[in-house]
Amino acid sequence: MKITGIITEYNPFHNGHKYHIDQARLLTSPDLLVCVCTGNYNQRGDISIINKFEKAKAALENGVDLIIELPYIYTVQNAYVFGSKAVELLNSVHINNLVFGSETNNLDELIKYSELQIDVTRLKQLMHDGSSFPKAYGLLAGSLYPNDILAVTYLKALKGTNIKPISIQRTNNYHSNDMDIISSASAIRKAIKENKDYHHSTPININEAIYIDDLYPYLRNILFTSSSIDLSKIFLVDEGIENLLKDNAIKYDNYTDFLENSISRRYTKSRIQRILLHIINNIKKEDVLNLPELNYIRVLGFNNKGQEYLKQIKNDIKVVTTFKNIPEPYKSIEWKTNLIYASLLKDSNAYIKRELQEPVITKE
């Protein structure tokens, strides 16, 4: 059985993602297409504009057979952790091919980067001198774009597996705010926020959009009422960044100003946003330190083919189709992060109930 995997965020699902799915099918002719997707939060520390079940529905309606959730704690991390854990999940369901987007679309070059023996000491020195991880890595390995960096992390994680990597050309500028048939997710989010038409860029309707800004009042309250010592116990909080965040919470009454004044050469926007999400969700360093190996898959959705395949692999990996069966302590982290997300929705109780129900199921 030929199985192809993809790694996605769908924030929100758009025509570029549809292209990714179509190309994955065209290039590999799989019997099954499996997607590992982030849930209600994203790798760069943003909150998802649509919830995980809407992502699953969109993916299934546009060519995916089985969609698996990447746990929160491996989503809201640097590119290396994000990429390696996503590949680990796909490897656990026995994929043969991994299809990913790249700005350069030069697989041979990306493989060379992935094989470089990076001097970690030098990398840390560059970061202490003010370079972010992506920039520092780029200074050592050449100039890499955001999706190229993720591609390199995927390729590193694929070593020792039998999974074949396949690169496709990224179809748009990641940071562009231009709206077209294929637009960036950030451009679509911006258009929705400004009440502009976005429907030519995505096959889905977005009925209730939520943004990271919506969490700022809650974040501010935490920073007002928490001591620096308590904040220093939060995952990724170190080097005294908690003191700057507390000061800025007093100075700035809107999220944009707060964020812009917390960013530095040492702390990129993504790094700050990841820290903020962990503060909001009360993810402590000890919570992460005590996590066991990732030995399950949380299924967000499937069609007939996906369902049949889950039956075949149930003895190879713990298959979780309802929330209650997520192993501890992962379940505790997922529960509180989902409650925070639900608190932003008009009908939070309905979403909480949805979290506890079966995956999204569609016909082929």
Residue, then its C-alpha position, 0 to 999 in steps of 0.5 A: m500500500k502506497i501512503t503519502g504524508i503532508i504536514t500542514e497548519y491550515n490557518p486557514f485552509h486556502n487554494g494553495h493548500k488545495y494545490h499542495i494536496d493535488q500535487a501530492r496525489l499527482l506526484t505519488s499516486p497514493d492509495l492513502l493521503v495522510c495529513v498531520c495538522t496543527g490544532n487550535y494553535n500554530q507553530r509561530g505562536d499564533i492562534s488558529i483563525i478556524n478550529k481544528f475540526e473545521k481544518a479537518k473537514a476542509a482537508l477531507e473535502n479536498g483530497v485528504d483521507l486521514i488527518i492527525e493532530l500534532p499535539y499543542i506542545y510540539t506545535v508551539q515550538n521551534a521549527y526543529v521540534f515542530g518538524s521532527k515530531a510531525v515526521e515522527l507521527l507520519n512515520s508511525v503510520h508508515i507513510n512512504n512519501l512526504v511531500f512538502g513546499s519549498e521556496t527554492n524547490n531544490l531538493d538536492e540543495l536542501i538535502k545538503y543543508s540537512e546533512l551539515q554538521i552544524d556547530v551548535t556552540r557557534l549557533k548559540q553564539l550567533m543567537h546570543d549576538g542577536s540573531s534569531f534561530p532561522k537567521a543564525y542557521g542561515l548564516l551557517a548553512g546559507s540563505l534559507y526561506p521559512n519553508d526551506i527551514l521547515a524542509v530542512t527539519y523534515l529532511k533531518a527527521l527523515k534520516g533513518t527512515n524509508i520515507k522518500p522526500i518530495s519537494i514542490q514549489r511554494t506557490n506564493n510569498y509567505h508574507s505577502n498581503d496581496m490577495d489573488i487566487i492563491s494567496s498567503a494565509s496571512a493575507i487571507r486573515k488580514a482580509i477577513k479582519e478588514n471585512k474584505d472579500y476573501h472567497h476567491s482565495t479559499p474554498i471554505n467559508i469562515n463563519e467565526a474568525i478569532y485572532i491572537d489579539d483577542l487573548y490580550p486582555y487575558l494575557r495582560n491580567i496574568l502579567f499584572t497578577s503573576s510574580s516574575i518568579d512564577l512566570s519564570k517557571i513557564f515553558l520557554v520563559d528565560e533570561g529575564i524576558e518575563n520582566l520585560l513582558k510585565d513592564n510592557a503589559i503596563k505600558y501598552d493597552n493593545y496587543t500590537d504595540f505590546l508585541e512590537n515593543s517586546i521584539s528584539r534581535r534576540y527575541t523574534k516575533s515568533r519566539i515571543q508569541r510562542i512564549l506568550l501562548h505558553i503563559i496564557n495556557n499556563i504550560k510550565k517547564e516541568d509539564v514539558l520535562n515530564l512528558p513521556e514519548l509520543n506514542y499515540i495519534r489523535v485522529l481529527g477526521f477520516n473518510n472510508k479509506g482512512q477508517e479502514y487503514l486505522k483498523q490495519i494499524k491499531n496494533d502498531i500505534k495507539v489510535v485515539t478517536t475520542f478526547k478521553n483516550i488521549p494519554e496523560p499528561y498530554k491530555s491535561i495540556e490539550w484540555k486546558t489549551n482547548l478551553i482557552y481557545a473555546s473561551l474566545l468563541k461565541d458558543s464556547n460550550a458547543y465547542i467544548k462538547r465538540e472536542l469530546q466527540e468523534p472525529v470528522i467523518t466523510k464519505e469518499 
